[in-house]
Every structure is written in C-alpha cells, then in structure tokens.
C-alpha cells in the first residue's frame, strides 16, 4: 500500500455514510427538479438550501483557493453538453435536449462524500442517452472490481475494458481521475479510468475511493475555459460523468453515496455488498 493513503476506522466510515446520504439525496432532488427554463444557478441555490437543511457544508465552495486558481464559487459543478467537469453554475438557461452532469460534495463532521450524475433535459437524443448509460455502467464495473487484496489498476482496467467492449467508440478522459476521499475531498491514491490489472496501490480494508469515469462521444482531449475551472472537450463532443464514493469494509463494498448502499448493482455484478450499518 502506498504511503500516505488514509485508512478509515469503522466509525469514520459511518460518518462518511452520513455525508454520502446528503450527497445522494441532494443529487436526486436536483435531478427531479431540473427542467428547461431553469438556470444552472437555480440548481446550485437549491443545493445550498438542501445542504443547510441537512446540517452539512460544501466540499466544493471556495475549493482551490490555495492552488493558484480562483476559489470555486458554488456548491455544485454543473457541466452541460461538451463540458466534462467543473462547470460553474450561473445564468445559463437549460434547454430541451441538454446533457447535464452535476457533481456534488458534502461534509459532515469533517468527513466528505462526493458523487456525480448525468441526465438529459426532456427527451434525450439516443447517442446522449447511451453515452450516459455506458458511463454509469462503467462506474459500476469499476466499483465491482474493488476487493481487499486487489489493486487500483483492477478498477481502472474494469472501467476501460467495459468501455472498449461497446459497439461504438467512446473517448475515455485521461486527464482527470477518481481519487481517495475521507477527511479531505481529494486524497491519495488517484484512480485512473484506464490501466492494467494488478498495478498500483494495494486495496485494503478501510480505504474509501471516489470512482468517477468521464466519457465523450468523441476524443479524450480537453480544454479549460476562460473561467479557469470549466473543462470541456476540445472537439466539442458531448460528455457524461458519473461518480460514487465507495468504502472497502470488513464485510465487502459499501457505496456511501447510494441510498441503498449499492446493494442492487453490486449484487447484480456478483460483488460482495458489505455495509457497516446506517
């Protein structure tokens, strides 16, 4: 195991589960209300209200202040169409057919949860619907590859392998990765969405990882826009982003940012579901 990876005690994972449920419930609410005519800023304001109601604070607000970039000004990242990640909510009005990715993080008693979903406003184009679903399924393939004694590369290879087996070609974004998470939102180890099995840090009980593939309908090259945050596809192809925070417990895998803990998806994929209890 790499030096510097934070290993969580069961009681710390239980607090992360509380943060994860805030994330899961807020993302579900945002997806339910999103419609044409609302702005991305409207969704962010709702997320701020829901954070306060649930007694949590934001993982995202003012992030980056120490990294030489402007502090992130919102509690959500909302990326639309060719935007991949880190979109800043504002006055953009959502239109029918927009492909929207919402990334959201919450802190409860100093511990983080982080997840993302993608969805289409109104009736989706078939290519957009398939892109989002392949991205979602590749996330679950990566999660199901997590097991004590495995390696980070097992996750990476499972994600990339699933994408490469699809009938059509998708771009796998390589510049941004999943990551460790716990007492900080971004921790070691990085979890790339491409790679080889058996490589990288060892997976052990108590590790918590954010698994987050980002796929495009075109290439994998990216560009950062003038706001210093929003990352888009260089070829203007559409993108999707899905993410969950997952704990490796003594009982198996626990998806901290899924309402059911990931039981249905993990069981269907033959992975061991292992909550510590809510």
C-alpha positions as a printed NumPy array, in Angstrom:
array([[  0.   ,   0.   ,   0.   ],
       [  1.293,   3.452,  -0.877],
       [  2.481,   5.664,   1.94 ],
       [  0.05 ,   8.46 ,   2.752],
       [ -3.216,   6.702,   1.959],
       [ -5.722,   7.421,   4.728],
       [ -7.262,   4.256,   6.178],
       [-10.614,   4.831,   7.862],
       [-11.861,   3.279,  11.057],
       [-15.422,   1.884,  11.003],
       [-16.767,   4.822,  12.997],
       [-15.259,   7.247,  10.472],
       [-16.842,   5.365,   7.575],
       [-20.185,   5.683,   9.359],
       [-19.795,   9.475,   9.392],
       [-18.839,   9.384,   5.715],
       [-22.065,   7.451,   5.107],
       [-23.992,  10.366,   6.623],
       [-22.212,  12.752,   4.255],
       [-22.845,  10.343,   1.389],
       [-26.566,  10.287,   2.046],
       [-26.646,  14.087,   1.961],
       [-24.993,  13.885,  -1.454],
       [-27.305,  11.135,  -2.732],
       [-30.48 ,  12.886,  -1.621],
       [-29.397,  16.279,  -2.93 ],
       [-28.445,  14.913,  -6.351],
       [-31.787,  13.099,  -6.554],
       [-33.627,  16.331,  -5.729],
       [-31.682,  18.325,  -8.318],
       [-32.361,  15.73 , -10.984],
       [-36.07 ,  15.726, -10.13 ],
       [-36.483,  19.5  , -10.447],
       [-34.173,  20.131, -13.417],
       [-36.13 ,  21.272, -16.446],
       [-35.916,  23.614, -19.409],
       [-36.112,  27.257, -18.359],
       [-34.254,  26.871, -15.078],
       [-30.702,  28.13 , -14.85 ],
       [-27.741,  26.177, -13.582],
       [-27.597,  28.8  , -10.836],
       [-31.143,  27.866,  -9.78 ],
       [-29.994,  24.289,  -9.225],
       [-26.981,  25.442,  -7.227],
       [-29.15 ,  27.604,  -4.973],
       [-31.39 ,  24.614,  -4.257],
       [-28.324,  22.53 ,  -3.412],
       [-27.164,  25.217,  -0.953],
       [-30.57 ,  25.123,   0.75 ],
       [-30.545,  21.34 ,   0.967],
       [-27.046,  21.33 ,   2.466],
       [-28.183,  23.694,   5.201],
       [-31.357,  21.718,   5.869],
       [-29.34 ,  18.528,   6.331],
       [-26.752,  20.116,   8.617],
       [-23.869,  19.684,   6.175],
       [-21.384,  22.011,   4.484],
       [-19.95 ,  22.059,   0.969],
       [-16.866,  20.204,  -0.215],
       [-16.705,  22.449,  -3.288],
       [-17.366,  26.03 ,  -2.165],
       [-14.09 ,  28.024,  -2.197],
       [-12.115,  24.942,  -3.238],
       [ -8.829,  25.754,  -4.961],
       [ -8.006,  28.94 ,  -3.083],
       [ -4.569,  27.583,  -2.221],
       [ -3.767,  26.26 ,  -5.687],
       [ -3.35 ,  29.499,  -7.638],
       [ -6.818,  29.439,  -9.194],
       [ -9.906,  31.479,  -8.271],
       [-11.805,  29.876,  -5.357],
       [-14.657,  27.79 ,  -6.734],
       [-17.787,  29.952,  -6.206],
       [-20.517,  27.305,  -5.961],
       [-21.543,  24.145,  -4.105],
       [-22.159,  22.168,  -7.31 ],
       [-20.234,  21.658, -10.513],
       [-22.743,  21.704, -13.366],
       [-21.362,  20.862, -16.788],
       [-23.553,  20.998, -19.9  ],
       [-23.18 ,  19.24 , -23.28 ],
       [-19.491,  19.471, -24.317],
       [-18.435,  20.451, -20.789],
       [-16.96 ,  17.494, -18.908],
       [-16.358,  18.626, -15.319],
       [-16.019,  21.658, -13.034],
       [-18.675,  23.776, -14.733],
       [-19.529,  26.877, -12.697],
       [-23.302,  27.337, -12.18 ],
       [-24.685,  30.694, -13.223],
       [-27.118,  32.3  , -15.637],
       [-27.05 ,  29.577, -18.279],
       [-30.648,  28.597, -19.065],
       [-31.214,  24.884, -19.501],
       [-32.668,  23.909, -22.873],
       [-34.529,  20.797, -24.055],
       [-32.007,  18.14 , -25.019],
       [-29.159,  19.497, -22.874],
       [-26.923,  16.784, -21.435],
       [-26.217,  17.861, -17.856],
       [-23.646,  16.477, -15.418],
       [-23.94 ,  17.503, -11.763],
       [-21.054,  16.848,  -9.359],
       [-21.694,  17.488,  -5.669],
       [-19.85 ,  17.029,  -2.386],
       [-20.847,  17.39 ,   1.269],
       [-19.013,  17.453,   4.593],
       [-20.445,  16.077,   7.849],
       [-18.327,  16.414,  10.998],
       [-15.182,  16.835,   8.902],
       [-15.748,  13.835,   6.595],
       [-16.589,  14.042,   2.883],
       [-18.923,  12.398,   0.384],
       [-18.682,  13.039,  -3.363],
       [-20.797,  11.838,  -6.298],
       [-21.953,  12.863,  -9.771],
       [-24.824,  12.052, -12.109],
       [-25.628,  12.839, -15.733],
       [-29.083,  13.29 , -17.25 ],
       [-30.81 ,  14.905, -20.214],
       [-33.337,  17.742, -20.031],
       [-36.501,  16.481, -21.69 ],
       [-36.335,  13.897, -24.463],
       [-32.778,  12.627, -24.945],
       [-31.046,  12.021, -28.224],
       [-30.229,   8.298, -28.472],
       [-26.48 ,   8.951, -28.546],
       [-26.676,  11.071, -25.371],
       [-28.774,   8.519, -23.51 ],
       [-26.369,   5.739, -24.463],
       [-23.334,   7.831, -23.532],
       [-24.71 ,   8.489, -20.065],
       [-25.682,   4.854, -19.543],
       [-22.318,   3.494, -20.681],
       [-20.588,   5.962, -18.354],
       [-22.822,   4.895, -15.458],
       [-22.297,   1.213, -16.123],
       [-18.528,   1.653, -16.452],
       [-18.549,   3.268, -12.997],
       [-20.31 ,   0.22 , -11.541],
       [-17.888,  -2.107, -13.327],
       [-15.029,  -0.241, -11.671],
       [-16.695,  -0.343,  -8.258],
       [-17.381,  -4.078,  -8.542],
       [-13.672,  -4.677,  -9.234],
       [-12.742,  -3.358,  -5.765],
       [-11.759,  -6.022,  -3.265],
       [ -9.335,  -6.475,  -0.381],
       [ -6.032,  -7.658,  -1.817],
       [ -6.711,  -6.192,  -5.255],
       [ -5.003,  -3.213,  -6.855],
       [ -6.081,   0.213,  -8.085],
       [ -5.305,  -0.972, -11.612],
       [ -8.063,  -3.581, -11.315],
       [-10.584,  -0.739, -11.041],
       [ -9.033,   1.188, -13.915],
       [ -8.923,  -1.85 , -16.188],
       [-12.539,  -2.765, -15.416],
       [-13.735,   0.724, -16.381],
       [-11.691,   0.932, -19.57 ],
       [-12.402,  -2.657, -20.562],
       [-16.152,  -2.163, -20.308],
       [-15.993,   0.992, -22.425],
       [-13.782,  -0.626, -25.07 ],
       [-16.19 ,  -3.549, -25.426],
       [-19.038,  -1.286, -26.547],
       [-20.177,  -1.401, -30.191],
       [-19.316,   2.25 , -30.691],
       [-16.163,   4.094, -29.687],
       [-16.174,   6.489, -26.738],
       [-13.461,   8.836, -25.562],
       [-12.151,   7.946, -22.082],
       [-10.977,  11.175, -20.443],
       [ -7.469,  10.523, -19.101],
       [ -6.576,  13.925, -17.648],
       [ -8.988,  13.639, -14.699],
       [ -9.291,  10.664, -12.388],
       [-11.07 ,   9.219,  -9.405],
       [ -9.39 ,   9.631,  -6.053],
       [ -9.15 ,   8.767,  -2.418],
       [-11.58 ,  10.599,  -0.152],
       [-12.142,  10.995,   3.58 ],
       [-11.038,  13.831,   5.843],
       [-10.324,  15.749,   2.609],
       [-12.22 ,  15.596,  -0.655],
       [ -9.176,  14.725,  -2.773],
       [ -6.646,  12.306,  -1.329],
       [ -4.231,   9.647,  -2.491],
       [ -4.491,   7.402,  -4.409],
       [ -5.502,   8.59 ,  -7.854],
       [ -7.857,   6.15 ,  -9.604],
       [ -7.424,   6.491, -13.391],
       [-10.216,   5.372, -15.708],
       [ -7.742,   3.379, -17.819],
       [ -4.95 ,   0.989, -16.915],
       [ -3.807,  -2.573, -16.303],
       [ -4.946,  -5.09 , -13.731],
       [ -2.56 ,  -5.888, -10.91 ],
       [ -0.874,  -2.475, -10.981],
       [ -0.898,   0.339,  -8.459],
       [ -1.549,   0.589,  -4.725],
       [ -2.973,  -2.367,  -2.825],
       [ -6.649,  -2.243,  -1.845],
       [ -7.175,  -2.821,   1.869],
       [ -9.99 ,  -2.651,   4.41 ],
       [-10.763,   0.927,   5.372],
       [ -9.882,   2.536,   2.041],
       [-12.503,   4.914,   0.611],
       [-12.382,   5.83 ,  -3.059],
       [-14.36 ,   8.078,  -5.394],
       [-14.812,   6.192,  -8.675],
       [-15.676,   8.615, -11.492],
       [-15.411,   7.821, -15.19 ],
       [-15.85 ,  10.633, -17.71 ],
       [-16.634,   9.632, -21.301],
       [-17.209,  11.552, -24.516],
       [-18.823,  10.941, -27.884],
       [-15.541,  11.96 , -29.498],
       [-11.929,  12.197, -28.42 ],
       [-10.311,  12.389, -24.988],
       [ -8.536,  15.735, -25.414],
       [ -9.726,  18.527, -23.115],
       [ -9.529,  22.302, -22.812],
       [-10.017,  24.539, -19.768],
       [-12.258,  27.539, -20.441],
       [-11.527,  31.156, -19.561],
       [-13.198,  30.886, -16.135],
       [-10.174,  28.727, -15.101],
       [-12.467,  25.918, -13.966],
       [-14.784,  24.533, -16.643],
       [-13.2  ,  21.646, -18.566],
       [-14.674,  20.89 , -21.997],
       [-13.926,  18.51 , -24.852],
       [-11.522,  20.007, -27.35 ],
       [-13.527,  18.601, -30.258],
       [-16.836,  19.926, -28.811],
       [-18.252,  16.408, -28.497],
       [-20.695,  15.753, -25.666],
       [-19.562,  14.291, -22.367],
       [-21.02 ,  12.429, -19.372],
       [-19.744,  11.987, -15.811],
       [-20.833,   9.533, -13.107],
       [-19.309,   9.109,  -9.647],
       [-19.817,   7.369,  -6.312],
       [-17.874,   7.246,  -3.055],
       [-17.164,   3.651,  -2.021],
       [-15.771,   2.133,   1.189],
       [-13.994,  -1.21 ,   1.445],
       [-15.331,  -2.604,   4.711],
       [-14.651,  -5.812,   6.6  ],
       [-17.954,  -7.088,   5.145],
       [-17.461,  -6.075,   1.493],
       [-18.193,  -2.923,  -0.511],
       [-20.421,  -0.106,   0.687],
       [-21.37 ,   2.653,  -1.762],
       [-21.677,   5.545,   0.646],
       [-23.358,   7.895,  -1.857],
       [-26.104,   5.457,  -2.949],
       [-29.354,   5.326,  -0.974],
       [-29.323,   1.512,  -0.917],
       [-25.566,   1.388,  -0.388],
       [-25.174,  -0.043,  -3.87 ],
       [-26.736,  -3.376,  -2.925],
       [-28.772,  -3.866,  -6.11 ],
       [-25.971,  -3.004,  -8.539],
       [-23.247,  -4.862,  -6.648],
       [-25.367,  -7.989,  -6.255],
       [-26.2  ,  -7.986,  -9.969],
       [-22.473,  -7.782, -10.781],
       [-21.533, -10.527,  -8.333],
       [-19.604,  -8.25 ,  -5.978],
       [-19.8  ,  -8.543,  -2.198],
       [-22.076,  -5.92 ,  -0.606],
       [-20.889,  -5.068,   2.903],
       [-22.461,  -2.213,   4.888],
       [-21.367,  -1.434,   8.412],
       [-24.898,  -0.312,   9.282],
       [-26.615,   3.062,   8.941]])
